[in-house]
Amino acid sequence: MNDWNYQPPRPSDLGDHDVPLDGEELSGCAVALLVTGGIAAYTTPTLVRALRRRGATVRVFCSSESLRYVSEEALAWASVDSVVTHLGPDAEHLSDSSPFKVYLVAPASYNTIGKVASGIADTVVTATLASALGRLERGNARILMAPTMHGSMHNGILVDNCRRLSAMGVRIIPPRDAYGKHNLPREDVLVDEVIGSLG
């Protein structure tokens, strides 16, 4: 049975990239979303729009591995901004001209967690986080990481690295436990974590 009446959609004042606001808790807040290599990366365009619905402006930084699971074009459309995929002459990873209040790493891969905990800054994501850690130490930013990985990768090294980052002030967002994996939490949980980090 077909219940569509074949009418055009109702007119809207929203533009193609606009999102209806669900709240203003993140109004004036610049969020850097750092996307690393993991299948959960495919959900990040809707996460960007969920953050924008609460008033945030979002700039996306992607590792090369993450772009195997989500397209740069989808993230640029969702954020209404270009996606940073490499270190370039504009030094976007330093964000001096427009500093971020919150850095959200979602998904945060085992590899990225280990590199950041060890002080390695050899990609656009890890270099951005090296700068973010400096801002965190000065009280000028917050860093949140949402680990995602297969349960077999949960080992003592991961735990030590997460504890080390936590001791530095990084918020490790508990993963959603399902099907033997550390899964990315729902978008509303991640958005609430960003809001809570500013309190």
C-alpha positions, 0 to 999 in steps of 0.5 A: 500500500502506498500512502504518500500523496505525491505532494512536494515538501512543505516550504522551510526557512532552513537552508540546505546545510542548516540544522534546526536547533534543539538547544543552545548549550554549545552556542559560541563553542568551537569543537574540533572533531577528530576522526580516526580509522575505525568502522564507526567513522561512518556515523560521524556526519550525523554526529557533526549535525547533532553537535551543530543542533546544540549550537556548536561550530564544528571543524573536522580533522580526519586521519587517512585511515578514517577516510576508508569508512566515511567520505570527506565530502559528507563531513564537509557538507555536514560541518559546512567547512572544509575537512583537514586531512593533512598538515599544511601551510595554514597550520590548522592543527594549531588553531591559533586564529580560531582556538577550539574549546573542545577536541572530541576524538570519535572514534578513537582508535587503539593506534591513535590512543597509543600514539597520543599517550606516547607523545607521537605527533606524526599525522594531522590528528596526532599533531592536532592533539599534541597542540590540544594537550598543551592547551589543556594543560593551560586550562584553555581547552578540553579533550574527550576520547571515545575509544572503539575497537574489537574486544580482542584489542582490549589489553594492558597497553590500552588500559595503561595508555587510557589511564595515562591520558586520563591523568593528564586531564583527558576525558575517556568516554566509556565505550558502549559495550555490545557484541564483544566490542567497544562501540561508539556511544550514541550521538546524544551521549557524545553531545552530552559529554561535550556539553558536560565538559564545559561545565 
